[in-house]
Amino acid sequence: MDTPPQSRSGRRQFLDRFLNSRQVASAAGSQTGPDSVSTPDAEQSHASVPERPGSTERPDTESPEIISAPGRSPASDGVNVPDGVGATRRVDPLVVVGSHIRYASASLFRPDLRKRNKAALDALWRLRRTKKTYAFLNSKGASGKTVGSTTTGLLFAHAIKRDCVVVDMNDSPGGTARRLGIKRTETMQLPEYVRRYRGGELSTTESIADNLAWPRESGIFVISSEAVAKGDVPKYQAKIGLEKLTEGFHSVFCDLGNGIKSSGNLAAVEVADTLVFMGNVNSADSVVDFRRDDPTDEGDDLKNTMDAYANLGMPEKVKRGIIVILGAPRNLHRRYADHYGFPLDRVFIVPKNRYMKRGGVVRRDRLPLSVRVVMYEILVAMLEAERPPEDEIKLATPAEREKFASGEPTQDGDTETIPVVSERSEAPTPTPVALHDHTSPSRPRP
């Protein structure tokens, strides 16, 4: 008996499934985009790369260079997506095509940008074994901390084919997850992560990755802040949580809040290898305004933030940081460098663009070439930044680790000592601030 022919609806369903699978594979993580990096087989095997003098590297023996959650490939190939993890979105073909056309035209008519883009990507690939923790900070809101941490993290993870994580350290509701197109409820929040890690549920990197969401277009995971802040995570617990992330993920990008003395901010700044000071010319007092006089010398929160952390015992870490200013005219580059006392190669101006506006979702393929080139160059400077002195990288002490492992006292009963920010000309004077503790007396921080 002849086999009955396939129905028209059956053929149509098969064709739809085939086309959908091709669209997902091409839109999510294929390396055919404008920023594809050449990765020959010899480099994919992670051949040894000579170390750069002064670079901060965590040895590969501490952690694998690629972290793959079950059901997905490194840097997110976008085909096998674990159930319930990650934000699915529909890609508008016209927007994608338009972005590539704009990129191609910029490459054609701006050969200088094309050369800078290639040089930056080659440098990132050469430095891909350098693993760091970064803190993006400014005590002023709307200064670009969130867009800076998420954009650099996303571009970096995609460029070097490694899994990285961005952490929202805000003690109030932050927008880090939203910037990556992820709902806060789809990923772990910082207090939840610390609590579950302390309770023994998240003993491996894979178990952490299984509970985190990630954008389909790169291998950047995200830990969000709480929707309604219920209290600060004690500083030593936040430190230990960040140190655990550095064991498995390639790099950690910390999006800090506005509070200089908040426990999350202090934890991130103290364990960070490189500080990135963000400023936004469209946010009042976020950065120095050369167009107006400031007789009080208090309308520059970027400078105030630098002075505050320098007075908290980290002057060299501040001096070796990076400055990124959003939306300023390029002809002010040298003036900003002179004002803050930084070399030109560690001060960057990101051109004004609508793709990095407050509240928008960062899409790698939609960033103009002129913006993307600067972001890649910022990443190169972050990797090449000189390591701070060992006494300014303040990791958790053995006593704090023992206290963390014991599970007691509870988070609400921990005693925390927060140093007080002193005046610029005075030395820091630590003042203990003791919370109510039913289990242990208040004692100074080691």
PyMOL commands that set and color helices and strands:
alter all, ss='L'
color gray80, all
select helices_A, chain A and resi 8-28+41-44+93-109+111-126+145-160+176-179+184-186+190-198+205-210+235-248+263-271+301-311+315-319+330-340+344-346+354-356+364-366+369-384+390-392+398-406+411-413
alter helices_A, ss='H'
color red, helices_A
select strands_A, chain A and resi 133-137+164-168+220-223+252-255+274-280+322-326+347-350+419-420+429-430
alter strands_A, ss='S'
color yellow, strands_A
deselect
rebuild
show_as cartoon
